[in-house]
Amino acid sequence: MKKITKVIFAATAVALLVSSAAFAKPKKEKKSKKAEAPAPIVNPDPTGTVDLLDGAEEGVYWLAVADSWGNGDTSIDVGEYTKWASEGSTSLLLDYSASNPANAANAGDKATFYCDALAIVDFTEYKQVVLDINNPTGKAIDFVLVIQDTDWTWCQSAAQSLGAGVNKNVTFNLADLKIPNPTAVHRMAFCLFQENDGPIYVDNIRLVK
């Protein structure tokens, strides 16, 4: 009888252990720390002859595509911003809503801003476009330069990945864009591929020989 009792007691204990294990709360996984915001681009000042294309000091000549092209562009508006400037006292405010860039700078949604009233239209002797960009979003943004000549050929650069904060001397080599007719540039545009709302601020847009 004692043996039977011991067996029953042992079986009961095992059952209780199994039961308690089944209903035990799973351990919470430790949340990984949020990835640090990317560091901003900080390039040295350009060498050679530098001409200021737009310092945002004499009005705003840029436009947001918004819904005017009917392609779902997420740009909203362009304005003047006086609380940050890398040259003078004013910068361009580029406002936009979040997009879905599909993790690539050449596909997916984007926000586009353009200027058809450039102070310089003959890019023949110029090698680079250099600009300063303040990115207060805390997230990376793929920033693309587009040049169109009078035949509206879409000449798009590779993306520069903007970090959080002030990105200094963001540089695009014009030779890489292969502009068919650099003597008659009609439009400069910026395309932003990003997943967060804006705005960002752009200033000191220069052409370098």
Phi, psi and omega in degrees: 000320180297319180299316181298318180298316179299318180296316180297318180297316180296318180296319179297318180297317179297317180298319180295319179297316179297317181296315182293326178293324182293325184261003180292142180288131178296145179293136178287132177286140178292130179290133179288147179296144179298140180297138180295148178297142181296149179287146180287160174286131176226096179260155176293159177300143180294149175258167182091191180281126182242125177245131179284120178273318179202122176248009178060028182259347184237040180101171182253121180247013180256153180230152172266137178298317181050235181259012186288336179263353178064032183239016178078017179301141187259008175292151182243306185194165175235140179212182176267144179229125186251001181268354174207138174202142176262350178212131183070215184234002185224145174232171176274131174262117178253111184255142183199163175255167184299147178239178173239088187283001178054033175060027178211146182274356181242016178206157178092184182289162178200168173245128187238134178230139187216160177228125177252011181232058183288140179290335177233129182242347177262105183263010188307314185271358184266143182254332187218153165249127182233137181209163177249139185224126176261116181251095182273004185287340182079004181235156178291146176227130172276119187245126185238139174260136176233135174240137175234131176272191185292344175269006177063026175294127184274104182251105189250137179278170165290159183281144168255130181270107182284136174268180180283137180097204185274119176264115190259131176056051174294123193241134174238128177274120185294331179300329181291338181278341178053058180289123182301318182229082183289354178281345184221069179282128183261326187215142166243139180222152173244131175244131181246123176251112189201166183241014182225155178294152175274197013263175165235171184233134184237138181208165171057052179282117187237153170249134184239130178272000000 
